Amino acid sequence: MRRFFLLGLCSMTMIHASAQDYQNICTPGTTFYKSAAGSYQAFRRDSILLPGNNDTVFFSYPAILNASMYDCGDTTNGSILGRKIYKKSNGWFYFFNENNDTIKINSQAGLNEVWRFCALTGNNYIQAKVTSLITATVLNTTDPVKIITLQAKDDSNNNLPHILNGKSIQLSQHYGLNTMLFIYSVPTDTTLYTLDGKTNPLLGNQDLTWQNVYDFQVGDVFHRTYTHWYHGVPGVDTSHSFKEIKTVVGKTVSVTNDTITYAFNRYQSDVKIVWNIFTWTYDTSTWTSQNIIYETYVFSALSSQASFTRLPSEFLRKPPYSYQVFADGFASYIDFIHHRTKVVTDLKYKYSYDKNCWLENYTGSPGSGPNASVQHNYSQGLGETLYYTSNGEYHNTYYTVDSLVYFQKGGETWGTPIAMDGSALIGTSLITVIPNPVLTKAEIRIRGHQPGTVARLILYDNFGNKIFETSSNTGIFNFSREGIPAGLYLMAVYDADGRFMSSQKMIVQ
């Protein structure tokens, strides 16, 4: 009899464990997720709807996804978990991908329980199965976690090959999805995102603040390069560039901690060039300077810049300018080894009245008003690490790049330093062209390229027109000038996520 009682008690314990509530998926506040590559996504519960039967519909912030210069962006879906999440009273959660197909998670499923995660073509589907129940580290604490493993099946439940086979998502009891796919791209994307922070409760890593961005210490060293190239009169180019080294030599913080002033010892080398490509003549002026400068940041004033607080891919249309309507772009990722970076791209999207949808803002339409996108990158403890803008209007072509190329911060260093005499070390640009000028063919190399990652190279002419584009996962491109007339060209390199990496001039003779 005693043996029967113990067996019954163990059975009840197992039943209780399998019935624990795992429905904390769409909790209030903002939840941050990070991929292995360091790209951030987020979910913010903006509102809820109660349709009846004790069901709940959660709505995330609206996002703009997959917009290009030629294809319409999708503004109907939301962030990493989608725009709308339908929670049934029995613990089922329904998510919706770009085709509005349903992705299902049974939050109350027990060990070895299976269900249809999502549909595939025909009668095929992805099966989800709870393959283990573990205690895992979640946001620097421990919590019960369900491991849910995916496998493609046909309509007779036979296994099929698929990119999601063996991929696992994780569901934490108290903190929701600990590892998850980007719902919008299911089932065509295998990128997994791991829970990185929550605002309610306040756990893990939080979003950047201005205080994080401008958190410098005495002794920090920053090397920057600035280039502005302008084509105004046909055949005449103006280039202005400088290199600077800034060392923090003083720091003053107000009593309220709202204002901070830094003193920098700045060494700067400045070069201006006017280049007539018809006569192949240069007019050059150069100078160097060294002085103490001061930079003051008032955080209460900076906080009025609402765009800095936006979440990845958040969609918010700006007030109309004349007959045009724009929206900014937002992204977040790890850059400079391990520094969190926020990206704000002004006027990244423009509403197309011809297509009745949102397109990536094309900067080459004359007379259309303020249509040049401007990208700002802000990084934790490094300040504004990139300012980039370009415009391809006829007889008004320009680009500007102001970027951090090297820093020393505590015991941490990154990048390629500028020589202390103010001149740039060879190779400050990530792009090397051999030979340059180009007669017939050239080899183009991207310094520091990580093998296996995709880099995209685009060649622009003097008017900002794209005349050549290719990609590589080795960082080496073979270029042939066949069909390309002699002249000055600009090469720009972007990573797989479309982020600007570097630029270089190339002469074709």
Summary of the structure (lengths in Angstrom):
residues: 509
radius of gyration: 26.8
end to end distance: 96.6
largest distance: 105.3
contacts: 1539
relative contact order: 0.10
helix: 6%
strand: 55%
